[in-house]
Amino acid sequence: MGKYHCGKLSFSMVKSMVEKKWKLKRVMEMMLDGDFFYFDFSEFEDREAILDDGAFHMLGKLFIISLWSRDIEDNRGQISKIPLWVNLYRVLKYIWNSDGLSFIVNMVGKPLFIWIKILKARNFFPTQESA
């Protein structure tokens, strides 16, 4: 499901923009219920890729992506937290692991997720042979 943090865009505008951004392998259905957009993916990999990428900006507005849950429905209209994307630069090699990165981001707030592409990265630090 998706929701704008501030403001709204039309159904057709959102559908067009997410289809261009996501480049899906299979069909996706989109529904609108008040201020919530619901997405039904026919391909599990498409859904997982969208959730891994997370929130993004669409025409300057934050579009929050998350799995549907009953809590979201129950707390409709009561957003008290928003995701914050943090870019870390010049992280020392010995801190480049789950514990080290969690320690750093705890200074900003409670870490909820780490971008899966970062965890899967193997070649962020070139070895002597590849340099």
Residue, then its C-alpha position, 0 to 999 in steps of 0.5 A: m500500500g502507499k500513502y502521501h505524507c503531505g498532499k495528494l495526487s490524482f489516481s491516474m497521475v500516481k498510476s502512471m508515475v509508479e508504472k514508469k518508476w517500477k518497471l514491473k515484470r507482470v501486471m499490477e492492479m491499483m486501487l484508491d480508498g480515500d487517501f490510501f493507494y493499494f497495490d496488488f502485484s501478480e508477481f511476487e518478485d515485483r512486490e518484494a523489489i518495490l518494498d525493498d526500494g521503499a518510500f520515494h518522492m513523486l513530484g516533490k511529495l513523499f510517497i510512503i510504501s509499506l505492507w498492508s496491516r490492520d494497524i495501518e487501517d486502524n490508525r488512518g490519518q494519524i501519521s506520527k512518524i515518517p521514514l527518513w533516508v540517511n546517506l552515510y559517507r566515509v564509513l570505515k571498513y570495520i564498521w561496515n556491517s549490521d552492528g556498526l551501521s545500526f550503531i551509527v544510525n541510532m544517533v539519528g533515531k530508531p533504525l527500521f530498515i537497511w536498504i537490502k542492496i547495501l547488505k548484498a553489496r560485496n564490492f564497495f571496498p576494492t581490494q589491492e588486486s582490483a585497484 
